[in-house]
Amino acid sequence: MVFLETSFGHLAYEKHGSGKNIYLLFHGFGQNMKAYEPYLPLRGKDDCFIVFDMFYHGQSSWKSVHQKLTKEIWREIILQLMTKENFEKFHLIGYSMGGKFCLITYEIFPNLTQSLLLMAPDGIKTGFWYNMATFPGILNRLFKHVVFHPERFFKTMDVLHSIGLLQNSLIKFVKSQMHSRTMRAQVYFTWNVFKPLKPNLGQIINHLRLNKTPVTLVTGTYDAMITTKNLNRFSSKIPQIVTIELPCGHNTLIEETFHHLVKNKKEVN
């Protein structure tokens, strides 16, 4: 494991291979770089996979919760990484929250990005949780209260589920991310620090169309969080996009995408 030491925090990552084709791999919320272990066999002899622990995940650390992660800061971090590892162009692979980081990175560096593989990416049509985290004033304080005092909230969710207003998969997802105080703190600090990172979808679509950047969008049929339908308005505007829907839910999409790529003998990009 290697650390990129920046003035904002330490970004942990691992390099797999030494090829000239650089792939940057970003995991989802609550995961770490090990989420991409199934992908390592896809690496060719001319490829190099750089797999990260995102800030507030794994071994990466962020110096201050009062310092937001802005696009300008993310630009500085990627440029510092490019200098340290001596590369100029790269491919992007991201799952869920990591997909949003791919979109932001592409927005900043459209001419340096050679391809994108997005698996149920956040940032295109955001869900209730992200929106609640970014509400101002009293609603943001309500979100903080929910995160650190979840008992009444969980009971309310169970009632709404019992009368058919919440899907079982959403209940399981929220509880799996908030079952301990440490995990609930991760939820709160991650969403608040990452608050400014909102992809400019219009700009991204324009760059994708102009540069004809290869992009693959993968979704799960049973994914209640990020659905094919919700992403259709985005994907329909990109002529060269390849869309894939796999028979799985949100949590197994990385593994199922790997099996799909192997089965169909496709390259990562």
C-alpha atoms as an extended CHARMM CRD file, in Angstrom:
* protein
*
       269  EXT
         1         1  MET       CA              0.0000000000        0.0000000000        0.0000000000  PROA      1               0.0000000000
         2         2  VAL       CA              1.1700000000        3.5090000000       -0.8880000000  PROA      2               0.0000000000
         3         3  PHE       CA              0.0130000000        6.8780000000        0.4510000000  PROA      3               0.0000000000
         4         4  LEU       CA             -0.4110000000       10.0790000000       -1.5260000000  PROA      4               0.0000000000
         5         5  GLU       CA              0.2940000000       12.6790000000        1.1490000000  PROA      5               0.0000000000
         6         6  THR       CA             -1.5940000000       15.8630000000        0.3550000000  PROA      6               0.0000000000
         7         7  SER       CA             -2.2470000000       18.9920000000        2.3820000000  PROA      7               0.0000000000
         8         8  PHE       CA             -5.8840000000       17.8730000000        2.7310000000  PROA      8               0.0000000000
         9         9  GLY       CA             -5.4020000000       14.2580000000        3.7670000000  PROA      9               0.0000000000
        10        10  HSD       CA             -3.6640000000       10.9890000000        3.0010000000  PROA      10              0.0000000000
        11        11  LEU       CA             -5.0250000000        8.9530000000        0.0940000000  PROA      11              0.0000000000
        12        12  ALA       CA             -4.1820000000        5.2460000000        0.3030000000  PROA      12              0.0000000000
        13        13  TYR       CA             -3.8410000000        3.2000000000       -2.8740000000  PROA      13              0.0000000000
        14        14  GLU       CA             -2.2780000000        0.1020000000       -4.3760000000  PROA      14              0.0000000000
        15        15  LYS       CA             -0.7340000000       -0.3790000000       -7.8050000000  PROA      15              0.0000000000
        16        16  HSD       CA             -1.2070000000       -3.6290000000       -9.6780000000  PROA      16              0.0000000000
        17        17  GLY       CA              1.0270000000       -3.9840000000      -12.7090000000  PROA      17              0.0000000000
        18        18  SER       CA              3.3770000000       -1.5280000000      -14.3740000000  PROA      18              0.0000000000
        19        19  GLY       CA              1.8480000000       -1.1790000000      -17.8320000000  PROA      19              0.0000000000
        20        20  LYS       CA              1.3270000000        2.1050000000      -19.6440000000  PROA      20              0.0000000000
        21        21  ASN       CA             -2.4840000000        1.7730000000      -19.6880000000  PROA      21              0.0000000000
        22        22  ILE       CA             -3.5040000000        3.3650000000      -16.3790000000  PROA      22              0.0000000000
        23        23  TYR       CA             -6.8530000000        2.5030000000      -14.7700000000  PROA      23              0.0000000000
        24        24  LEU       CA             -8.0930000000        4.4160000000      -11.7220000000  PROA      24              0.0000000000
        25        25  LEU       CA            -10.6100000000        2.3690000000       -9.7060000000  PROA      25              0.0000000000
        26        26  PHE       CA            -12.9610000000        3.9750000000       -7.1690000000  PROA      26              0.0000000000
        27        27  HSD       CA            -15.0970000000        1.9180000000       -4.7600000000  PROA      27              0.0000000000
        28        28  GLY       CA            -18.5140000000        2.6020000000       -3.2620000000  PROA      28              0.0000000000
        29        29  PHE       CA            -19.5770000000        3.9590000000        0.1200000000  PROA      29              0.0000000000
        30        30  GLY       CA            -18.6780000000        1.7240000000        3.0580000000  PROA      30              0.0000000000
        31        31  GLN       CA            -16.1390000000       -0.2620000000        1.0270000000  PROA      31              0.0000000000
        32        32  ASN       CA            -12.3840000000       -0.0910000000        0.5230000000  PROA      32              0.0000000000
        33        33  MET       CA             -9.9180000000       -1.0280000000       -2.2000000000  PROA      33              0.0000000000
        34        34  LYS       CA            -10.5040000000       -4.7410000000       -1.5500000000  PROA      34              0.0000000000
        35        35  ALA       CA            -13.8750000000       -4.3860000000       -3.2820000000  PROA      35              0.0000000000
        36        36  TYR       CA            -11.9580000000       -4.5610000000       -6.5570000000  PROA      36              0.0000000000
        37        37  GLU       CA            -10.0600000000       -7.7690000000       -5.8660000000  PROA      37              0.0000000000
        38        38  PRO       CA            -12.3380000000       -9.6280000000       -8.3490000000  PROA      38              0.0000000000
        39        39  TYR       CA            -11.1530000000       -7.2450000000      -11.0940000000  PROA      39              0.0000000000
        40        40  LEU       CA             -7.4440000000       -7.9490000000      -10.7800000000  PROA      40              0.0000000000
        41        41  PRO       CA             -7.5210000000      -10.9680000000      -13.1570000000  PROA      41              0.0000000000
        42        42  LEU       CA             -8.8240000000       -8.6220000000      -15.8860000000  PROA      42              0.0000000000
        43        43  ARG       CA             -5.5310000000       -6.7210000000      -15.9450000000  PROA      43              0.0000000000
        44        44  GLY       CA             -3.5150000000       -7.2650000000      -19.0950000000  PROA      44              0.0000000000
        45        45  LYS       CA              0.2700000000       -7.1930000000      -19.3330000000  PROA      45              0.0000000000
        46        46  ASP       CA              0.2060000000       -3.5930000000      -20.5960000000  PROA      46              0.0000000000
        47        47  ASP       CA             -2.1820000000       -2.3910000000      -17.8610000000  PROA      47              0.0000000000
        48        48  CYS       CA             -1.7110000000       -0.8170000000      -14.4720000000  PROA      48              0.0000000000
        49        49  PHE       CA             -4.5960000000       -0.7760000000      -11.9890000000  PROA      49              0.0000000000
        50        50  ILE       CA             -4.4640000000        1.9260000000       -9.2940000000  PROA      50              0.0000000000
        51        51  VAL       CA             -7.0630000000        1.0660000000       -6.6670000000  PROA      51              0.0000000000
        52        52  PHE       CA             -7.9440000000        3.5550000000       -3.9240000000  PROA      52              0.0000000000
        53        53  ASP       CA             -9.2940000000        3.7550000000       -0.4220000000  PROA      53              0.0000000000
        54        54  MET       CA            -11.4720000000        6.8530000000       -0.6700000000  PROA      54              0.0000000000
        55        55  PHE       CA            -11.2780000000        9.4490000000        2.1030000000  PROA      55              0.0000000000
        56        56  TYR       CA            -13.0430000000        8.3070000000        5.2990000000  PROA      56              0.0000000000
        57        57  HSD       CA            -12.6760000000        4.7050000000        4.0550000000  PROA      57              0.0000000000
        58        58  GLY       CA            -10.0260000000        2.0540000000        4.6050000000  PROA      58              0.0000000000
        59        59  GLN       CA             -6.5970000000        3.5220000000        5.3490000000  PROA      59              0.0000000000
        60        60  SER       CA             -7.2490000000        6.9680000000        3.8380000000  PROA      60              0.0000000000
        61        61  SER       CA             -7.7320000000        9.9610000000        6.1160000000  PROA      61              0.0000000000
        62        62  TRP       CA             -9.1100000000       13.4920000000        5.7410000000  PROA      62              0.0000000000
        63        63  LYS       CA             -7.5720000000       16.1860000000        7.9340000000  PROA      63              0.0000000000
        64        64  SER       CA            -10.6050000000       18.2670000000        8.8840000000  PROA      64              0.0000000000
        65        65  VAL       CA            -14.3590000000       17.7850000000        8.6260000000  PROA      65              0.0000000000
        66        66  HSD       CA            -14.5670000000       21.5720000000        8.2600000000  PROA      66              0.0000000000
        67        67  GLN       CA            -12.6630000000       21.3710000000        4.9620000000  PROA      67              0.0000000000
        68        68  LYS       CA            -14.9980000000       20.3180000000        2.1630000000  PROA      68              0.0000000000
        69        69  LEU       CA            -13.7370000000       18.2600000000       -0.7510000000  PROA      69              0.0000000000
        70        70  THR       CA            -14.2830000000       20.5790000000       -3.7180000000  PROA      70              0.0000000000
        71        71  LYS       CA            -13.6460000000       19.9980000000       -7.4110000000  PROA      71              0.0000000000
        72        72  GLU       CA            -10.6450000000       22.3110000000       -7.2150000000  PROA      72              0.0000000000
        73        73  ILE       CA             -9.1340000000       20.2580000000       -4.4000000000  PROA      73              0.0000000000
        74        74  TRP       CA             -9.8790000000       16.9950000000       -6.2300000000  PROA      74              0.0000000000
        75        75  ARG       CA             -8.1090000000       18.4120000000       -9.2970000000  PROA      75              0.0000000000
        76        76  GLU       CA             -5.0370000000       19.1380000000       -7.1640000000  PROA      76              0.0000000000
        77        77  ILE       CA             -5.0910000000       15.6170000000       -5.7240000000  PROA      77              0.0000000000
        78        78  ILE       CA             -5.3260000000       13.9160000000       -9.1380000000  PROA      78              0.0000000000
        79        79  LEU       CA             -2.5840000000       16.1370000000      -10.5750000000  PROA      79              0.0000000000
        80        80  GLN       CA             -0.3580000000       15.2860000000       -7.6110000000  PROA      80              0.0000000000
        81        81  LEU       CA             -1.0330000000       11.5830000000       -8.1890000000  PROA      81              0.0000000000
        82        82  MET       CA             -0.2170000000       11.9310000000      -11.9060000000  PROA      82              0.0000000000
        83        83  THR       CA              3.0870000000       13.5990000000      -11.0580000000  PROA      83              0.0000000000
        84        84  LYS       CA              3.9990000000       11.0160000000       -8.4480000000  PROA      84              0.0000000000
        85        85  GLU       CA              3.1410000000        8.0060000000      -10.6270000000  PROA      85              0.0000000000
        86        86  ASN       CA              4.2910000000        9.6290000000      -13.8850000000  PROA      86              0.0000000000
        87        87  PHE       CA              1.2430000000        9.2430000000      -16.1330000000  PROA      87              0.0000000000
        88        88  GLU       CA             -0.8430000000       11.6240000000      -18.2100000000  PROA      88              0.0000000000
        89        89  LYS       CA             -3.8610000000        9.7270000000      -19.5200000000  PROA      89              0.0000000000
        90        90  PHE       CA             -6.0540000000        7.1900000000      -17.7700000000  PROA      90              0.0000000000
        91        91  HSD       CA             -9.1900000000        5.0610000000      -17.7930000000  PROA      91              0.0000000000
        92        92  LEU       CA            -11.8250000000        5.4350000000      -15.0540000000  PROA      92              0.0000000000
        93        93  ILE       CA            -13.7330000000        2.6540000000      -13.2870000000  PROA      93              0.0000000000
        94        94  GLY       CA            -16.2180000000        3.3990000000      -10.5110000000  PROA      94              0.0000000000
        95        95  TYR       CA            -19.0140000000        1.7880000000       -8.5420000000  PROA      95              0.0000000000
        96        96  SER       CA            -21.8240000000        3.7410000000       -6.8270000000  PROA      96              0.0000000000
        97        97  MET       CA            -20.1040000000        6.5830000000       -4.9220000000  PROA      97              0.0000000000
        98        98  GLY       CA            -16.9660000000        5.7500000000       -6.9050000000  PROA      98              0.0000000000
        99        99  GLY       CA            -18.9470000000        6.3010000000      -10.0800000000  PROA      99              0.0000000000
       100       100  LYS       CA            -19.5730000000        9.8740000000       -8.9940000000  PROA      100             0.0000000000
       101       101  PHE       CA            -15.8350000000       10.3520000000       -8.5140000000  PROA      101             0.0000000000
       102       102  CYS       CA            -15.3520000000        9.0640000000      -12.0630000000  PROA      102             0.0000000000
       103       103  LEU       CA            -17.8610000000       11.5990000000      -13.3820000000  PROA      103             0.0000000000
       104       104  ILE       CA            -16.1960000000       14.4430000000      -11.4690000000  PROA      104             0.0000000000
       105       105  THR       CA            -12.7360000000       13.3520000000      -12.6490000000  PROA      105             0.0000000000
       106       106  TYR       CA            -13.9620000000       13.1990000000      -16.2420000000  PROA      106             0.0000000000
       107       107  GLU       CA            -15.5640000000       16.6230000000      -15.9260000000  PROA      107             0.0000000000
       108       108  ILE       CA            -12.2070000000       18.0370000000      -14.7960000000  PROA      108             0.0000000000
       109       109  PHE       CA             -9.9900000000       16.0460000000      -17.1860000000  PROA      109             0.0000000000
       110       110  PRO       CA            -12.1170000000       15.1700000000      -20.2510000000  PROA      110             0.0000000000
       111       111  ASN       CA             -9.1790000000       15.2160000000      -22.6570000000  PROA      111             0.0000000000
       112       112  LEU       CA             -7.0490000000       12.9390000000      -20.4760000000  PROA      112             0.0000000000
       113       113  THR       CA             -9.7200000000       10.2840000000      -19.8770000000  PROA      113             0.0000000000
       114       114  GLN       CA             -9.5660000000        7.3750000000      -22.3280000000  PROA      114             0.0000000000
       115       115  SER       CA            -12.6830000000        5.4880000000      -21.2000000000  PROA      115             0.0000000000
       116       116  LEU       CA            -15.2280000000        5.1520000000      -18.3850000000  PROA      116             0.0000000000
       117       117  LEU       CA            -16.8180000000        2.0910000000      -16.8150000000  PROA      117             0.0000000000
       118       118  LEU       CA            -19.6170000000        3.1950000000      -14.4940000000  PROA      118             0.0000000000
       119       119  MET       CA            -21.4340000000        0.6760000000      -12.2930000000  PROA      119             0.0000000000
       120       120  ALA       CA            -24.6510000000        2.0790000000      -10.8040000000  PROA      120             0.0000000000
       121       121  PRO       CA            -22.9940000000        5.4940000000      -10.4910000000  PROA      121             0.0000000000
       122       122  ASP       CA            -24.1220000000        8.0050000000       -7.9230000000  PROA      122             0.0000000000
       123       123  GLY       CA            -24.3100000000       11.6360000000       -9.0240000000  PROA      123             0.0000000000
       124       124  ILE       CA            -26.6440000000       11.2840000000      -12.0060000000  PROA      124             0.0000000000
       125       125  LYS       CA            -29.9270000000       11.0260000000      -10.1590000000  PROA      125             0.0000000000
       126       126  THR       CA            -29.2210000000       11.3500000000       -6.4560000000  PROA      126             0.0000000000
       127       127  GLY       CA            -31.2900000000        9.5750000000       -3.8540000000  PROA      127             0.0000000000
       128       128  PHE       CA            -33.0200000000       10.6370000000       -0.6680000000  PROA      128             0.0000000000
       129       129  TRP       CA            -30.0140000000       10.1030000000        1.5980000000  PROA      129             0.0000000000
       130       130  TYR       CA            -27.6450000000       12.2890000000       -0.3720000000  PROA      130             0.0000000000
       131       131  ASN       CA            -30.2390000000       15.0330000000       -0.6920000000  PROA      131             0.0000000000
       132       132  MET       CA            -31.0100000000       14.9220000000        3.0170000000  PROA      132             0.0000000000
       133       133  ALA       CA            -27.3050000000       15.2730000000        3.8190000000  PROA      133             0.0000000000
       134       134  THR       CA            -27.0310000000       18.4360000000        1.7530000000  PROA      134             0.0000000000
       135       135  PHE       CA            -30.1470000000       20.1870000000        3.0290000000  PROA      135             0.0000000000
       136       136  PRO       CA            -29.3030000000       23.4270000000        4.8930000000  PROA      136             0.0000000000
       137       137  GLY       CA            -29.9760000000       24.4900000000        8.4450000000  PROA      137             0.0000000000
       138       138  ILE       CA            -32.4360000000       22.5960000000       10.5760000000  PROA      138             0.0000000000
       139       139  LEU       CA            -32.8760000000       19.7120000000        8.1080000000  PROA      139             0.0000000000
       140       140  ASN       CA            -29.1390000000       19.0820000000        8.1050000000  PROA      140             0.0000000000
       141       141  ARG       CA            -29.2400000000       19.0020000000       11.9170000000  PROA      141             0.0000000000
       142       142  LEU       CA            -32.1130000000       16.5320000000       11.6320000000  PROA      142             0.0000000000
       143       143  PHE       CA            -29.9290000000       14.3400000000        9.4250000000  PROA      143             0.0000000000
       144       144  LYS       CA            -27.1490000000       14.4740000000       12.0260000000  PROA      144             0.0000000000
       145       145  HSD       CA            -29.6260000000       13.4920000000       14.7270000000  PROA      145             0.0000000000
       146       146  VAL       CA            -30.8420000000       10.5460000000       12.6390000000  PROA      146             0.0000000000
       147       147  VAL       CA            -27.2770000000        9.3410000000       12.0930000000  PROA      147             0.0000000000
       148       148  PHE       CA            -26.2190000000        9.4760000000       15.7300000000  PROA      148             0.0000000000
       149       149  HSD       CA            -29.6020000000        8.6110000000       17.3010000000  PROA      149             0.0000000000
       150       150  PRO       CA            -31.1780000000        6.1910000000       14.8220000000  PROA      150             0.0000000000
       151       151  GLU       CA            -33.5100000000        4.1460000000       17.0350000000  PROA      151             0.0000000000
       152       152  ARG       CA            -36.7250000000        6.0870000000       16.3430000000  PROA      152             0.0000000000
       153       153  PHE       CA            -35.7680000000        6.4420000000       12.6820000000  PROA      153             0.0000000000
       154       154  PHE       CA            -35.3250000000        2.6800000000       12.2530000000  PROA      154             0.0000000000
       155       155  LYS       CA            -38.7090000000        2.0760000000       13.9090000000  PROA      155             0.0000000000
       156       156  THR       CA            -40.3180000000        4.5500000000       11.5020000000  PROA      156             0.0000000000
       157       157  MET       CA            -38.6800000000        2.7930000000        8.5430000000  PROA      157             0.0000000000
       158       158  ASP       CA            -40.0210000000       -0.5510000000        9.7510000000  PROA      158             0.0000000000
       159       159  VAL       CA            -43.5520000000        0.8700000000        9.9760000000  PROA      159             0.0000000000
       160       160  LEU       CA            -43.3210000000        2.3610000000        6.4740000000  PROA      160             0.0000000000
       161       161  HSD       CA            -42.0180000000       -0.9770000000        5.1960000000  PROA      161             0.0000000000
       162       162  SER       CA            -44.8480000000       -2.8710000000        6.8570000000  PROA      162             0.0000000000
       163       163  ILE       CA            -47.4380000000       -0.7920000000        5.0100000000  PROA      163             0.0000000000
       164       164  GLY       CA            -45.6280000000       -1.0960000000        1.7000000000  PROA      164             0.0000000000
       165       165  LEU       CA            -44.1340000000        2.3960000000        1.3730000000  PROA      165             0.0000000000
       166       166  LEU       CA            -40.4720000000        1.3070000000        1.5400000000  PROA      166             0.0000000000
       167       167  GLN       CA            -38.8320000000       -1.5540000000       -0.3360000000  PROA      167             0.0000000000
       168       168  ASN       CA            -37.1050000000       -4.3160000000        1.6040000000  PROA      168             0.0000000000
       169       169  SER       CA            -33.8520000000       -3.8070000000       -0.3160000000  PROA      169             0.0000000000
       170       170  LEU       CA            -33.7160000000       -0.1430000000        0.7250000000  PROA      170             0.0000000000
       171       171  ILE       CA            -34.3210000000       -1.0640000000        4.3720000000  PROA      171             0.0000000000
       172       172  LYS       CA            -31.4850000000       -3.5960000000        4.2570000000  PROA      172             0.0000000000
       173       173  PHE       CA            -29.1400000000       -1.1310000000        2.5610000000  PROA      173             0.0000000000
       174       174  VAL       CA            -29.6850000000        1.6740000000        5.0710000000  PROA      174             0.0000000000
       175       175  LYS       CA            -29.4150000000       -0.6180000000        8.1040000000  PROA      175             0.0000000000
       176       176  SER       CA            -26.2700000000       -2.2850000000        6.7390000000  PROA      176             0.0000000000
       177       177  GLN       CA            -24.5960000000        1.1380000000        6.4460000000  PROA      177             0.0000000000
       178       178  MET       CA            -25.7140000000        2.3770000000        9.8840000000  PROA      178             0.0000000000
       179       179  HSD       CA            -25.7160000000       -0.5810000000       12.2760000000  PROA      179             0.0000000000
       180       180  SER       CA            -22.8620000000        0.7840000000       14.4340000000  PROA      180             0.0000000000
       181       181  ARG       CA            -22.0050000000        4.2540000000       15.7300000000  PROA      181             0.0000000000
       182       182  THR       CA            -18.6950000000        4.1620000000       13.8320000000  PROA      182             0.0000000000
       183       183  MET       CA            -20.4780000000        3.4300000000       10.5570000000  PROA      183             0.0000000000
       184       184  ARG       CA            -23.0790000000        6.1200000000       11.2310000000  PROA      184             0.0000000000
       185       185  ALA       CA            -20.2840000000        8.6300000000       11.8300000000  PROA      185             0.0000000000
       186       186  GLN       CA            -18.7480000000        7.5670000000        8.5160000000  PROA      186             0.0000000000
       187       187  VAL       CA            -22.0870000000        8.2530000000        6.8340000000  PROA      187             0.0000000000
       188       188  TYR       CA            -22.3480000000       11.7280000000        8.3160000000  PROA      188             0.0000000000
       189       189  PHE       CA            -18.7670000000       12.8890000000        7.7670000000  PROA      189             0.0000000000
       190       190  THR       CA            -18.4520000000       11.3940000000        4.2790000000  PROA      190             0.0000000000
       191       191  TRP       CA            -21.6180000000       12.9820000000        2.9530000000  PROA      191             0.0000000000
       192       192  ASN       CA            -20.8320000000       16.3410000000        4.5280000000  PROA      192             0.0000000000
       193       193  VAL       CA            -17.2150000000       16.5380000000        3.3670000000  PROA      193             0.0000000000
       194       194  PHE       CA            -18.1340000000       15.3200000000       -0.1420000000  PROA      194             0.0000000000
       195       195  LYS       CA            -21.1200000000       17.7020000000       -0.3140000000  PROA      195             0.0000000000
       196       196  PRO       CA            -19.6840000000       20.0470000000       -3.0040000000  PROA      196             0.0000000000
       197       197  LEU       CA            -19.0020000000       17.1890000000       -5.4370000000  PROA      197             0.0000000000
       198       198  LYS       CA            -21.9370000000       17.4570000000       -7.8010000000  PROA      198             0.0000000000
       199       199  PRO       CA            -21.2180000000       16.4660000000      -11.4080000000  PROA      199             0.0000000000
       200       200  ASN       CA            -22.1570000000       18.9700000000      -14.0750000000  PROA      200             0.0000000000
       201       201  LEU       CA            -24.0150000000       16.4570000000      -16.2220000000  PROA      201             0.0000000000
       202       202  GLY       CA            -24.6060000000       18.8330000000      -19.1260000000  PROA      202             0.0000000000
       203       203  GLN       CA            -20.9010000000       19.5690000000      -19.3930000000  PROA      203             0.0000000000
       204       204  ILE       CA            -20.0120000000       15.8950000000      -19.0190000000  PROA      204             0.0000000000
       205       205  ILE       CA            -22.4530000000       14.8510000000      -21.7600000000  PROA      205             0.0000000000
       206       206  ASN       CA            -21.0810000000       17.5220000000      -24.0920000000  PROA      206             0.0000000000
       207       207  HSD       CA            -17.5060000000       16.3300000000      -23.5450000000  PROA      207             0.0000000000
       208       208  LEU       CA            -18.4990000000       12.6850000000      -24.0240000000  PROA      208             0.0000000000
       209       209  ARG       CA            -20.2290000000       13.5000000000      -27.3040000000  PROA      209             0.0000000000
       210       210  LEU       CA            -17.4470000000       15.7770000000      -28.5630000000  PROA      210             0.0000000000
       211       211  ASN       CA            -14.5600000000       13.4690000000      -27.6130000000  PROA      211             0.0000000000
       212       212  LYS       CA            -16.4950000000       10.2710000000      -28.3640000000  PROA      212             0.0000000000
       213       213  THR       CA            -15.0550000000        8.8780000000      -25.1600000000  PROA      213             0.0000000000
       214       214  PRO       CA            -15.9500000000        5.1760000000      -24.7730000000  PROA      214             0.0000000000
       215       215  VAL       CA            -18.3170000000        4.7530000000      -21.8270000000  PROA      215             0.0000000000
       216       216  THR       CA            -19.9950000000        1.6580000000      -20.4240000000  PROA      216             0.0000000000
       217       217  LEU       CA            -22.8880000000        1.9690000000      -17.9700000000  PROA      217             0.0000000000
       218       218  VAL       CA            -23.7910000000       -1.0950000000      -15.9000000000  PROA      218             0.0000000000
       219       219  THR       CA            -26.9130000000       -1.4120000000      -13.7510000000  PROA      219             0.0000000000
       220       220  GLY       CA            -28.6490000000       -4.1720000000      -11.8160000000  PROA      220             0.0000000000
       221       221  THR       CA            -32.1810000000       -5.3080000000      -12.5580000000  PROA      221             0.0000000000
       222       222  TYR       CA            -32.9860000000       -5.5790000000       -8.8370000000  PROA      222             0.0000000000
       223       223  ASP       CA            -31.1370000000       -2.4500000000       -7.7270000000  PROA      223             0.0000000000
       224       224  ALA       CA            -33.6060000000       -0.2420000000       -5.8490000000  PROA      224             0.0000000000
       225       225  MET       CA            -31.0840000000        2.5400000000       -5.2120000000  PROA      225             0.0000000000
       226       226  ILE       CA            -29.7890000000        3.3710000000       -8.6970000000  PROA      226             0.0000000000
       227       227  THR       CA            -32.0240000000        2.0610000000      -11.4600000000  PROA      227             0.0000000000
       228       228  THR       CA            -31.7020000000        1.7480000000      -15.2190000000  PROA      228             0.0000000000
       229       229  LYS       CA            -34.7800000000        3.9500000000      -15.6120000000  PROA      229             0.0000000000
       230       230  ASN       CA            -33.3220000000        6.7240000000      -13.4610000000  PROA      230             0.0000000000
       231       231  LEU       CA            -30.1510000000        6.7910000000      -15.5640000000  PROA      231             0.0000000000
       232       232  ASN       CA            -31.9020000000        6.6410000000      -18.9250000000  PROA      232             0.0000000000
       233       233  ARG       CA            -32.1650000000       10.4060000000      -19.3730000000  PROA      233             0.0000000000
       234       234  PHE       CA            -28.3670000000       10.5990000000      -19.0580000000  PROA      234             0.0000000000
       235       235  SER       CA            -27.4810000000        7.5530000000      -21.1490000000  PROA      235             0.0000000000
       236       236  SER       CA            -29.9170000000        8.4000000000      -23.9680000000  PROA      236             0.0000000000
       237       237  LYS       CA            -27.9190000000       11.5420000000      -24.7700000000  PROA      237             0.0000000000
       238       238  ILE       CA            -24.6180000000        9.7150000000      -25.3920000000  PROA      238             0.0000000000
       239       239  PRO       CA            -24.5660000000        7.9780000000      -28.7970000000  PROA      239             0.0000000000
       240       240  GLN       CA            -21.5380000000        5.7550000000      -28.1360000000  PROA      240             0.0000000000
       241       241  ILE       CA            -22.5750000000        4.5460000000      -24.6810000000  PROA      241             0.0000000000
       242       242  VAL       CA            -22.8400000000        0.8030000000      -24.0370000000  PROA      242             0.0000000000
       243       243  THR       CA            -25.5370000000       -0.0120000000      -21.4620000000  PROA      243             0.0000000000
       244       244  ILE       CA            -25.6190000000       -3.3390000000      -19.6450000000  PROA      244             0.0000000000
       245       245  GLU       CA            -28.2810000000       -4.5120000000      -17.1900000000  PROA      245             0.0000000000
       246       246  LEU       CA            -27.3420000000       -7.5320000000      -15.1000000000  PROA      246             0.0000000000
       247       247  PRO       CA            -29.7180000000       -9.7590000000      -13.0780000000  PROA      247             0.0000000000
       248       248  CYS       CA            -28.5060000000       -8.6230000000       -9.6510000000  PROA      248             0.0000000000
       249       249  GLY       CA            -28.9850000000       -5.9910000000       -6.9690000000  PROA      249             0.0000000000
       250       250  HSD       CA            -26.8230000000       -3.0470000000       -5.9450000000  PROA      250             0.0000000000
       251       251  ASN       CA            -24.4700000000       -4.7870000000       -3.5260000000  PROA      251             0.0000000000
       252       252  THR       CA            -23.2550000000       -7.5130000000       -5.8950000000  PROA      252             0.0000000000
       253       253  LEU       CA            -22.8390000000       -5.3920000000       -9.0100000000  PROA      253             0.0000000000
       254       254  ILE       CA            -19.0170000000       -5.2750000000       -8.9760000000  PROA      254             0.0000000000
       255       255  GLU       CA            -18.7150000000       -9.0460000000       -8.8370000000  PROA      255             0.0000000000
       256       256  GLU       CA            -21.4570000000       -9.5920000000      -11.4170000000  PROA      256             0.0000000000
       257       257  THR       CA            -19.8560000000       -7.0660000000      -13.7780000000  PROA      257             0.0000000000
       258       258  PHE       CA            -16.5850000000       -8.9630000000      -13.5270000000  PROA      258             0.0000000000
       259       259  HSD       CA            -18.3110000000      -12.2450000000      -14.4060000000  PROA      259             0.0000000000
       260       260  HSD       CA            -20.0680000000      -10.5470000000      -17.3220000000  PROA      260             0.0000000000
       261       261  LEU       CA            -16.8060000000       -9.1790000000      -18.7030000000  PROA      261             0.0000000000
       262       262  VAL       CA            -15.0840000000      -12.5450000000      -18.4020000000  PROA      262             0.0000000000
       263       263  LYS       CA            -17.9880000000      -14.4140000000      -19.9420000000  PROA      263             0.0000000000
       264       264  ASN       CA            -18.1860000000      -12.0510000000      -22.8830000000  PROA      264             0.0000000000
       265       265  LYS       CA            -14.4040000000      -11.8160000000      -23.2620000000  PROA      265             0.0000000000
       266       266  LYS       CA            -14.4320000000       -8.0230000000      -23.2140000000  PROA      266             0.0000000000
       267       267  GLU       CA            -11.7210000000       -5.6730000000      -22.1640000000  PROA      267             0.0000000000
       268       268  VAL       CA            -12.2730000000       -3.5450000000      -19.0490000000  PROA      268             0.0000000000
       269       269  ASN       CA            -12.9940000000       -0.5190000000      -21.2390000000  PROA      269             0.0000000000
